[in-house]
C-alpha cells in the first residue's frame, strides 16, 4: 500500500511505542496543508518538504512526531508519516489521517485512486470517510478534497455490474442481520456478506414499494417475479439514499 516508508525519507527516525493495532482502525480522515506543497514531485523535494513539516510539528507545535499517518501526493505516491500504529491524537484513536499536500489543492486522478485504495483499506463503510471539517470547525481539507470525499463515499458503495460483483459490506447492520438470520456464516466477507446484504435490502425495499408482498424473488401481486435489474436498481437507490442522508 505504501510507496515510500518513513525511514526512506527520515532515516534517523526512532520507532516509537505503538498505541493501537491495525484492527482498531475504521475511519479515514482527510487533511490538507493550508500552505504550498513541495516544490516538485521529485523524491528530494518531497523529502525536504516532509522534513520541514516534521520540524514544524515537533519544534513549533511541541508534538511528539509528524501529525499525519500518510501523505498522498499528486502523482499518486503514498508516503508514510506517523506510523499507522500510532493515532495522530487521542480523539483519533480509530482513524488514519491522510494528508494531501498544498492549500486546497486540486485532486489529480492518480491521487484520487490512491486515496480510494487507502479508504477501502481503512474505512468500515462510506460514512467513515470524512474530512477534518466534518469533525471540527475548520476549512481543512479544502473544497477540492471535500468533493473528492463525496466521490470516495460513492465509490465505496456496493458496486454492482453486469456480473453482479460486490464490495465488502460485512460491517453494515444488514450484514449483521443476515448473519443473525442464518443468511451468512461470517466467512468470505467480500462475497457472502455482500450478497446477504443485497438479499436483506432487496427484500426490505421491494416489500415497502409493493405493499409487503414477501421476500424478493417470489411472485409479486400480479404473479410475475420482479426482474433482477429492478431488484439491483432498488438496492443501489437505497444504498445511495443512505449515503446521502
N, C-alpha and C positions, 0 to 999 in steps of 0.2 A: 504493500500500500504506500509506503514512504519511498520517495525517490532519493532523499538525502537525509541521513540520520544526524542527530545532534553532534556527535563527535567529528563528523566530516567538516562542519563549519566552525566548530568550537571545541578543538581537541583538548583544551585544558579543563573542560567542564568535569566536575566531580559528581558522580552519580549520587543523587540524594536519596534519602529514605522514601519509600513509596507510601501513599496514603489511601490507595484503593486498588481494587482488582479490575481487570478488563470487564468482567461480568456486571460490574456496578454502573457502567456507562450506558445510558439510554437516551441521551439528549445531545443535540448538535446545535451549537450557538455560534453565529457569525459576527465578526467584528471587522472594522477597517482601521487604518492608521489615523485618519484625520489630518494627515500631512503627506508630503511626497513620498513615493515609494523608492525603490532602488534606482540608481542612475540608468541601469540597463538590465537585461536579463542574463548577463554573463554570470558565471559562478562567482567570480571575485566580487562583483558589485552586489550580488545578493548576499554574499557572506559579510561584506563590510556593513551593509545596511542592517542585517540581523544583529551583528555585534553592537551596533550603535543603539538598537532597540533594547538589547540586553543591558547595556551600560546604563541607559536611561531608567529602566525599570529597577535595577539594583541600586544604583547610586543616587538617583534623584527621588525615586519613589520609596526606596528602602525595602523593596520586596526581595524575597529570597532567590528569585530566579526570574527569567523572562516569563511574562504572563501567559502567553498563548501556547496551546498544545501543538498546533500545526499551522503552517503558513502555506497558502495555495497561491502560487504566482500566475501571472497572465499566460505563461507558456504551458500551464497545467502541472508543473512540477510541485510536488508536495514535500515540504521540508519540515523536519521535526523541530519543535521548540522545547517547551517544558514537556517532560516525559508524560505519556498518556496515563501513567500510573500515579500521577500527582495532579490533583484538581487545581485549577487556577486560583480558586479561593474556596473557603469553606461552604459557601452557599451554592457552589457549582460542583458539588461532590459527585454528581451523576452526569456531568456534561463534559464534552470536549469543546474547547474554544478554538474556533477556526478563523484565521486572520487572512483577509485579502488586502495586500499592500496598496497604500495610496489613500487619497481623500475622495471618497465616493467614486472609486474607480469603476470604469465600465468593466463588466464581467465578460471575458472572452469565452468562446466556445470550449476551448481546451480547459480553461479554468472551471467552467461550469461542470464539465464532465468529471473532473477530479473532485469537485465538491459533492457531486451526486454519488460518486463512489464512496466517499467518506460518510455521507449521510446514510447510505444504505448499510454501511457497517455499524454506525453508531446509534442511529435513531430506532426506537422500537415501533414507531408509527409516524405518519406525516405530521401530526401535531407536535411531535418532539423536535421538529426542525424550526428554529426561531432565530431572530436577530437580537443583538444586545438591547435594542429599543423595545423589544417585547417584554423585557424583564425590568428595565429601568428607564428613567426619563433622560433620553439622550438621542442625538441624531445618528449615532453609530448603529448600524453599519453603512448608512447612506442609502439613498433611493435606489441606486442600481443593484446593490446587494439585496435590498428588500424585494425587488422584483424577481431576482434570482431565487430567493427563498420561496416565493409563491410557486415558481416553476418546479423547484425541488419537491415541494409538498405534493404537487400534482403527479410528478414522475414517480413518487414513492407509493402512489395509489396502485392498487392491483392493475396490472397490465393484462388485458385480455385481447389476444389477437385471433386470427382465424384458426390457430391450432389450440386455442384455449389454454395458453400457458399463464402461470400465476406467479405473483410475488409472495413473499413470506408474510403472512398475517397472523402468525402464531401468538402475537401479543394482543390481538384485538379481543374485545369481550366476546364477539361472535365465535371466535375460535375456542374460547374457554367454555362457551355454551355448547359448542359442538362436541367438545371433549366430555362435558358432563352428560350429554345426551347419547354418548356412545358412537358419535359420528367420526371421531378422531381419537386415536390411542396415544397421542403425544409424540409419535415418531414422524420423521421426514417432514419437518415443518414447512419447508419450501414448497411442498406439493400438497400433502394431505391436509394440513391445517387450512391452506388457502382454498382448496376445493370445498372443505367443510364450511368455511365462511361464505362461499358462494351459495351453497345449499341453504344455509340459515337465512342469509339476507334475501335471496331469491324468494324463499317461502314467505318471509315477512312482507316484502314489497308487493308481491303479487296477491297475497291474501288481502292486503289493505286495498289494493287497486280494484280487486274484483269481488269484494264483499265476503271475505273469509271463505274462499272456495276450496281450501285444503292445500296440502303440500304441493310445491312446484313440481310439474311433470305429470300430474294427474289431469284427467279431463276437466275442462272448465264447465261453466254453466251451460254452454252450447254443445258440450260433448266433444269438443276439439281440444287436444293438448296444445298448450302455448308453444310457439316456435322458440328454438334455442336462442335465436337472435333477440327476441323480445325479452327473454329472461336476462341475457347478458346486458342489454341496454338498460333494463331496470336496475340491475345490480350496480352498474357503472354510475348511473344517475344518483343512486342512493349514496354511494361512496363519495361522489363529488359533493353532494349536499352536506354530508358530514364534515368534509374537509373545509368547506366554506362557511359553515355555521359557527 
